[in-house]
Amino acid sequence: MSQTLDLPVALASAPFDPVGKTVAEVVDQVSRALRRTEIEPEWVSLANFIDDADQARYGLRANVPWPEREGRRRLSLSVERGNSEGWIIHVDTVHLAKTGEASCWHSQPLMRVKTLSRSQAWSIAAVVSRLLDID
């Protein structure tokens, strides 16, 4: 049976304010915070690591300001099994988009984190959630 790793006490109450920073700066800050723990992931990356201009599909580019929380716009964090091995933590921004009389939820990728084990993925998700004040 796998064992869930504990959230480091130093990070338990250490959210930082991403307002005014770019997506790359926030991703770098999260990466540095995770490196200081004993649950360091395989990698932390921008979702749009290829810097594609199609931000709706691939995510916000590195030099774009980190999205602010407003109205129905918020951050979403999820964990999924990787395609070949390991686990991926997704950080996206979601908002309710109105198209005429209809509404639908729109998700835009921001950051990805890769781990090799399920327990490590959930532990890292807890740290990222605290850092970005998602919980």
Secondary structure, 3 states (H helix, E strand, C coil): CCCCCCCCHHHHCCCCCCCCCEHHHHHHHHHHHHHCCCCCCCEEEECCCCCCCCHHHHCCCCCCECCCCECCEEEEEEEEECCCCCEEEEEEEEEEEEECCEEEEEEEEEEEEEECCHHHHHHHHHHHHHHCCCC
